[in-house]
């Protein structure tokens, strides 16, 4: 499967680290989808990536922090891009602000957090 046939969801793609990942994927020919709660951050992301790659950037305002939000974002994303082949997580949690997430599970991911969002993006359930 070529890069053009792949759709990569970058969770946290509108953030500092995520935007670099998005840019790198776009420059390598991938279709890239980014979901963010903040439409202004998505607009900044669009202006950050090279103009020649913007047609492969798909953005969606949504919240993957809860199962309901992740399901809604998944439905809208699949309607827009048709499929998701890969997921990259660049989500930030409170650990970088001095402590672990307040209600982390055994794997360290907060309930409704990145593991759940990735599972939902790929259409899988535990």
N, C-alpha and C positions, 0 to 999 in steps of 0.2 A: 504494500500500500504506500503510495507516494505521500509526501507531506501535504500536498494540495487536497488529498482525499481524507485527511485526518482533521478532526475538530477537537482542539484542546481547550478544556475549561481551565482557566487559571483562577482559582479561588484566592482572593486577596490581590488580584491583578491590577487594581487601581491604586495600590499602596506603593511605597518606595521600592521595596524589593520586587514585588510582583510586577510593577511596570517594566522593570528591566528584563524580567523573564518574558513578558508579553512581547516586548520589542525584539528580543532575540528569536523567539519562535516565529514571529511575523517575517523577520528578515530571512529565515530559513524556509519560508514558503508555506507554513502551516496556517490553517484557519484557526483563529483564536477567539474564544468567548470569555467575557468577563462579566460577572454579576457583582453589583455593589449596591449598598443601601443609599449611596450618595450620588445622585446624578451629576453634580458638579465635578466630582472626582472622575467620573467616566468621561466628561467633556475634556478635562485636563489630560486624561490618558490619550484621547483621540488626537489632541494637539501635540502630544509628546512623541507619538510613533511617527515614523517616516511617512510622508504623504503617499508614496507609492504602495504602501502596505495597508492603508486604512480600509480598503474594500474587503480585506480578509479579517478585519476586527469587528466582532459582534458584541455589542454591549447591552446589558439589561439591568434596569433598576429592580432590585429584589433583596430579600434577606434570607440567607441560608442558615441563620442561627437557630431556627426551630424547624421541627419536622414539617409543619404546615407551610412555612415560608419556603423551605427547600423544595417541597413538592410543587408549590406554585411556580417557583423559579424554574424547576425542571421542565414542567409542562410548557411554559412560555419559551424556554430555550429550545426545546425539541421542536416546537412549532416553527421557530425562527430558523434554526440551522439544520434540522432533520435528524441529526445523530450527534453523539459524543463518543469519541474514540479514546480519549486520554484525559486525565485529570492531574493537574499540578496544584499543590497547596502552598500558598505563600501567606496563609492567614496568620495574623498576629493575635496572641492572647496575652493575658495579664502577666505571664511569667517574665516578660521583658521589662515590666514596670515594677519588679521587685518581689514577685511571688507567684505561686502556682495558681491556676484557675480555681475559683472558690469551690466548685463541686465537680472535680475531675473524676473520671472513671479510672479503672485499674491501668489503662494504657496512657493516662495523662490527658486524654481529650475531654473537654467539657461536654456535658450532655447537649445534644443538638449541635455539636461543633464540627470540626473538619472531617472526622471519620464518617459521621453521618451524612454530611453534605456530599462527600465523594461517593459514598455508597448510593445515595439517591441520584446523583448525576449519572452514574453508570447503570441505574435501574436495578440495583441489587438491594436486598433486605437481609438482615441477619435472622 
